[in-house]
């Protein structure tokens, strides 16, 4: 085997954007809106509106149920308001406009299109706004400490959704959600992991509430929750409403609910909801821990491998300026593998053994030069894991670009296409694979990478 395997793909640029090092918008947006109820939107779209007073009347009983199930005392009352669709939409749009700089959205759009996570023609910002507006059913606002119920919520779902959202209120009072979900974190992997704990916890409480109504055993008594992940509104029904959204965004949106539920259930089986309390004190730091809950207890408090800018091989800094950086994690890498049209099992295998990564997007320093480059260092637990990632990517690129996999066997190899180039070099020193994409443009000088 040959390692450090460095894989370079050069592709054409898009419109030049502001050069601010902003990152992690999709995960950040999910966290900024983490207390929005997305769980009942599908069922509620055609529901008859209820009177605001009737809706908020259930809030007190809902938070009492949540408090009893979760084992967290209510420290102070949580006001409830009933909002129309227009009011909720305004809240969402105001949140996006005030909390997420436009260049952050533009830079993430560049990255996701380079990686093939979204189609070239997809309008990213407009798509995100439409996605969230279409799914909102209510929310808890940790900044203003109040709960909003959608006025169109049907009576059959009101208490269930309120239990979920008011669990977030209890989390906030005990664990300070605004600090816990720190929107200045520059790591999508970390943000998704924390979001998964938050949403998984609330989903456990909500599910235990509904099971109590029907006289069913608690989730702590169940061996697994996989069937719930597909059969309830946070699984299959939710997915059916997202048909026009790129699959990668669908999966990123529901990850905190589905994988978070499974992670939370693993902890619940160990020591009940007390284990969730401890998890908020020492939270998971990677989606690897969420996807493989058994790894979480063993690495609590331990240092783990962090890929830094110094790990990205040097290139001509006079030409390029870093505009965006992010860590994609095991889950993000599995999305990349899926975007390469690898089979589901192969995608998971390609991402397994992740040991760290760092992705940067750099823009040309030259005026009127629409050029960009993406550098993505991935680190692996073993040479075998690195080989599996490299092999999976190599296979996927044949599908995406029509590249003969045999080309990757030479070092270096040069393939010139209409708007992209491919270079492959291989080294043995470390268990890393480097992916680089760069514009082929007359205003950008060729360099070693």
N, C-alpha and C positions, 0 to 999 in steps of 0.2 A: 504493500500500500504506500501511497505517496501523500505526505502531509507536510506542511501547511498547504492545503490546496487553495489557490486563489483564483477566483473565477470572475472575469470582467465582462460585462455586457454594456455596450455603448448604444444609446438610443437618442432620438431627436427630442429637442426641447419644446416647451410651450411658452406662453406669454410670460414675460419677466414680472416678478412680484417684488413687494417690499422685502428687504433683507433683515428680518428680525428673527432671532432664534426662538421660534415658537413651536410647540410640539404637542402631539397627543390629543387632537381635537375630538375625534370620535369618542374615545374613552373619556376625555375631559368633559365633553358635552353630556355623556351618560352620567357622569358623576355630578356635574352641575345640576342635572335634573334627576338625581338619584332617587329622590323622594316623590317623583311623579308616579302615579299609578298607571302602568301600561297594561294592567292585567285584565281589564274588563272592557277595553275600548271596542273590541270586535262585537261583543254582544250588545253594547250600548249605542251603537251608531244609529239605530232606528227606534230607540226606546222613547217612550212618552215621558216628558219632563215631569218631575215631581216638584212639589212646593219646597222652597228652601228650608222653611222651618221644619218640615217633615224629615228632610234629609239630615239636617244637623241634630235632630232629636236623638239619633242613634249613636252619636259620637261618644257620649259619656259611657254608655254600656259597652261600646266597642273597645274603648281604652281600658275599661275595667277588665274585660276579657283578656285583652292583650297583656296587661300587667300581671294577671294571675298566671297565665300560661308561661309567660317569659320569665317570671320571677323578678321583675324590676318594678320597684315602687314608683308611682307617679309623684314627682316632686312638686309640680305646679300644674294648674289647669291648662289645657290646650284649647284655645278658642277655635271655633269652626265657622267657616263661611261657605255658602253655596254659590258657585260661579257658573255663568253661562259658558258656552263654547267660545264665544268671542272674548270673554274675560280671560279664560284660560289660554287662548291663543295669544292674547296680548302679553300675558305673563311670560310665555315661552319666548316670544319674539324679543321682548325687552331683555330677557336673560341672555339670549344669544348676542344681541347687539351690545350689551354693556359688559359681558364677561368674556367674550371670545373675539379678539381682534381679527379683522377680516383677513390680514395677511397670514394668520395662523391657518385659517380654512384653506386659503389658496395654496400654501406650501404643502399641507397634508394632501390636498387633492393631487398635486404633482407627484408626490411619493406613491400614493395608492395607484395612480395610473401607470407609473413606471413599473411597479411590481405586478400590475395586472389585477389588482384587487377590485377595481372598478373600471368600467369601459371608458374609452377615450371620450365618447360623446356624452357621458353622464355629467349633469350639472350638479356638482357635489353639494354646494351650500344650499341650493334650492331643494335638492333631494332630502337633505337632512331636516330642513325646516318642515317640509311636507310629511316626512316620516314621523317626526315627533308630534306635530299638530294632529295627525291622523290617529295617534295611539293614546293620547292623554285621556285619563279618566278621573284624575284628581291628583293632589300632591300635598306633601307637608313641606313647609318652608322653614328651614333651620335658621335662617337669618331673622325672620320675623316671628318665629315660634307659633305659627298657626297652621291649621289643617284646612284644606279646601276640598270639598266634595263637588264633583261635577253635577250640575243641576239636572242633567239628562239621565243620571244613573238610575236604572230600574231598581225597584225595591228589593228584588230577590238577591241583588249583589251588593247592596249598600253596606251592610254590616261587615261582610267578608272583606271588601276592599278597605273599609275603614279600619278594620283590625290590622291589616297589612301596613297601611300608611301610619297609623298611630303607634305601631311598633317602632317606626322610624322616630317618632316623637320621644318614645322612651329611650331609644338609643342615644338620641341627641342630649337628653337630660343627664344621662349617665356617662356617656363617652365623648360628648362634644363632636357631633358629626361635622361641623364646619371646619374644625381643625383636622379631624380624621380624614375627611375627603378633601385634602389640601389641593386646591386647583392650580397651585403654582408648581406642583411636582412635574418633572420633565420626563416621565417614564410611563408610557402607556401600559406596560406590563404590570407595574406596581399599582397603577390606578385601577385597572381591571380587577386585580386581586382584591383590593380593598372594597371595591364595589360589589364583588361577588360575596364577600363576607356580609356586607350590609344587607343586600337583597336576599341572600340565602337565608339569613337569620329571620327576616320579616316573612319570607315565604314559608318557613317552618312553622312560625307562630300562626299564620293564616291557615295553613293546612291542618294543624292541630285543632284549631277552632272549628273548622268544618267537620273534622272527624268526630269531635266531641258532640256536635249536634246530632250526628247519626249513630252515636254509641259505638264508634269504632275505636280500636286501640290507638294509643299515641304513636307518633312517628318513632319515638325512642324504642318502641317494641318491635318495629318493623326491621327486617334485614336489609332492605334497600329501598330506594326511591326512584329507580329508573323508570318504572311505569308511570309515576306521577309526572315525570319530566316530559312525557309525551302525551299524556291523556288529559291534562288540565289546561287552563287558559294560559299558563306561562310556558306551555310547550306547543302542542300541535295546533291549537286554535289560533294562537298568536302568530305562528308562522304563516297560516293561510291568509292573513291580512297584509302580508308584506310581499306579495307576488311581484310587484314592479320594482322592488328594491334589490340592488346587487346582493348576491348571496353572502359575500364577505361581510357586508354591513348588517344583514339580517343576523348572522351568527354572532357578530360582535355585540349587537344590541341585546340579544337574549342570553348571552353567556353569563352575566351576573345572576340571572334568575335560575337557569337550568343547572349550570355547573356549580353555582353558589349554593343551590339547594342540596346537591350531592355532597359538597364539601361540608356544609353545615350539619348534614345528617351524620357524617362520619364523626364529627365532634360530639354531636348529641348522643350517639351510641356509647361514647367513652364515659361521659360524666354529666349527661343532661345539659340543660341550658347554662349551667355554671361553666362548662367548657367553652361556650360561646362568649361568656363574659371575659374569660382569660384570653380568648383570641383577639378581642378588641384591645387588650393591653399589649399583646405581642402579636400583631396581625401578620398574615401571610404577606410575603413581599413579591411573589412571582405567580404567574398563572400556572407554572409547573406545579406548585403546591396545591392549587385549586384543582387541577386536572388529576393529580396524584396525591390525594389527601394523606395517605400513609407517610409521605415524605415530610409533611409539615412538622409533626412533633420532634423529629430528629434534628431539625435545623433551627429550632427556635433559639434566638439569641446568638447564633453562630454567624461568623463572617461568611460571605459568599462572593464568588468571583464577579467582579465588576469590570466591564470593558469600558475603557476611557478613550478620549480623543487621541491620546498618545499611542493607542494600539492600531490606529488607522495608518497605514503606510504613507509616508510623506509624499505630497504632490505640490505642484506650483501654486503656493499661496498668493502669489502676485496676481494670478488669474482668477482665483476663486475665493468666495467668502461664505462661511457657513451660515445658513439661514434657518436651519431647522435640525433638531436632533431628537432621537427617540430610541427606546428599547422596546422591541416587539414581543420578545418572550416566546415561550413554546407555543402558546395559542396563536400569536401573530404569525409565527413561522408555519404553523399548520394551515392557516388561511392562505398564505403564499403558496404552499404546496398544492392546496385545493384549487387555487386559481390557475395553476399549471396543468389542471385537468388530471391530476393523479387520482387513483382510486382512494377511497376513504381510508382504508387500512394502510395504504402506502403513504398517504399524507401524514397520518399519525406516526408511523414509523420514521418518516423523514424528520419530524420535529422532535421525536423522543431523544433523550440524552442531551438536551439543551443545557449549556453551562454558562450562558451569558451572551449578550450581543449589544451592539451599538450601531445605529443607522444615522447618517448625516446627509442632508441635502445642502449642496453649495450652489451658489449662483455666480455667474460671471461678473467680475468687477468692471468690465468695460461697458460704457454707455452704448445703448442701442444694440446690445448683443444678447439675444434670447438664448442663452446657453445655461445648462444645468448639469450637475453631476451628483450621483448618489453613491455613497460608500457604505457598505453594510458588512461589518465584521461579526461573524458568529463563532462562538467558542463551544466546544463539545466535551462531554465527560470522558470520552474515549476515542481512539482512532476509528473504531468500528462505527460509532455514532456519527463522526465527521464524514466517514465514507458513505454512510447511508444517506446523509443530507446531500452530499455532493452528487451521488448517483441519482437520487430522486429529482434534484434540480436539473441535472443533465437530461434525464428522460422527459421531464416536463417541457424543457426548452425545445426539444425536437417537435413536440406538439404545437407549441406557441409560435415558433419561428421557422419550423421546418429545418432545424439544424441536425445534421448527422451526428449521433452520439460519439461515433468513432473519432470525430474531430477533437474531442476533449482529451484524447489519450496523448496528444503531443504537447510539448511544453517549450516555448509558448506556441499557441495556435492563433492564427489571424483569419477571421472571416469578415469580409466586408459586405454589408448589405446596403440597401437604399438609404436608410437613415440611421443605421446602427452598426457597431462593430463588436466583435467578440474576441477577447484575449483570455487565454488560460495559462497560468503558471502553477507549478506545484513545488512545494518545499516539504521537508520532513521534520522541521523543528518543533512545530506546535500543532495542537488539535484544533485548528481554525480553518474556516472557509471564508474568503473575502469576495463579496459580490460588488462590482462597481458598474454603474451605468453612467454614460456621459454623452452629451450632445456631439454629433458630428456636424461641425459648423465652421465656416471659413474664418470666423472671428475668434476662434479658440485654437491656440497652438497645441500641437501634439506634445504630450509628455509621456513619461514612462508608464503612466496609468491613464 
